[in-house]
């Protein structure tokens, strides 16, 4: 069985590194970087500079989770309830 984790190389602050993430997190990062008008490398560099501890893959997962969590929380309650 193939692992859902995908390992990709990315250039961060001028050096090449590899990051292993599930496809959903790669897609989330692509969406966030597009909304912020920045490259994926720039976004990963920002995450890397701001992480307090842990490895880069974990920091990215937490960043993406936090981003979408806060985005969901900012949607009014009426918009979350399906129309009947």
C-alpha positions as CSV (number, residue, x, y, z in Angstrom):
1,X,0.0,0.0,0.0
2,X,1.4,3.4,-1.0
3,X,1.9,6.0,1.8
4,X,-0.3,9.1,1.6
5,X,2.8,11.2,2.5
6,X,4.6,12.8,-0.4
7,X,8.2,13.9,-0.1
8,X,9.1,17.0,-2.2
9,X,12.1,19.2,-2.6
10,X,11.8,22.9,-2.1
11,X,14.2,25.8,-2.0
12,X,14.0,27.7,1.3
13,X,16.1,30.8,1.9
14,X,18.4,29.8,-0.9
15,X,19.0,26.2,0.2
16,X,17.3,23.0,-1.0
17,X,15.5,20.9,1.5
18,X,12.9,18.1,1.4
19,X,9.6,18.1,3.1
20,X,7.3,15.1,3.6
21,X,3.6,16.0,3.8
22,X,0.2,14.5,2.9
23,X,-1.3,15.7,-0.4
24,X,-4.0,17.7,1.5
25,X,-1.3,19.8,3.2
26,X,0.5,20.5,-0.1
27,X,-2.8,21.6,-1.6
28,X,-3.5,23.8,1.4
29,X,-0.1,25.4,1.2
30,X,-0.7,26.1,-2.6
31,X,-4.0,27.7,-1.8
32,X,-2.6,29.9,1.0
33,X,0.4,31.0,-1.1
34,X,-1.9,31.8,-4.0
35,X,-4.2,33.9,-1.8
36,X,-1.2,35.7,-0.4
37,X,0.4,36.3,-3.8
38,X,3.6,34.6,-2.8
39,X,5.5,31.5,-4.0
40,X,5.4,28.2,-2.2
41,X,9.0,28.7,-1.3
42,X,8.3,32.1,0.2
43,X,5.5,30.7,2.3
44,X,7.6,27.8,3.5
45,X,10.4,30.2,4.3
46,X,8.0,32.3,6.4
47,X,6.8,29.2,8.3
48,X,10.4,28.1,8.8
49,X,11.4,31.5,10.2
50,X,8.4,31.6,12.6
51,X,8.5,28.0,13.9
52,X,9.2,27.7,17.6
53,X,10.2,24.0,17.6
54,X,9.8,20.7,15.9
55,X,10.7,19.8,12.3
56,X,9.6,21.8,9.2
57,X,7.0,19.2,8.1
58,X,5.3,19.5,11.5
59,X,5.4,23.3,11.4
60,X,3.8,23.3,8.0
61,X,1.0,21.0,9.1
62,X,0.3,23.2,12.1
63,X,0.4,26.3,10.0
64,X,-2.1,25.0,7.4
65,X,-4.4,23.6,10.1
66,X,-4.4,26.9,12.0
67,X,-5.0,28.9,8.8
68,X,-8.1,26.9,7.8
69,X,-9.3,26.7,11.4
70,X,-9.2,30.5,11.7
71,X,-10.8,31.0,8.3
72,X,-13.7,28.7,9.2
73,X,-14.2,30.5,12.5
74,X,-14.5,33.8,10.7
75,X,-17.5,32.6,8.6
76,X,-20.8,33.7,10.2
77,X,-22.8,30.9,11.9
78,X,-25.7,31.4,9.4
79,X,-23.4,30.6,6.5
80,X,-22.3,27.3,8.1
81,X,-25.9,25.9,8.3
82,X,-27.2,24.3,5.1
83,X,-30.3,25.8,3.7
84,X,-33.5,23.7,4.2
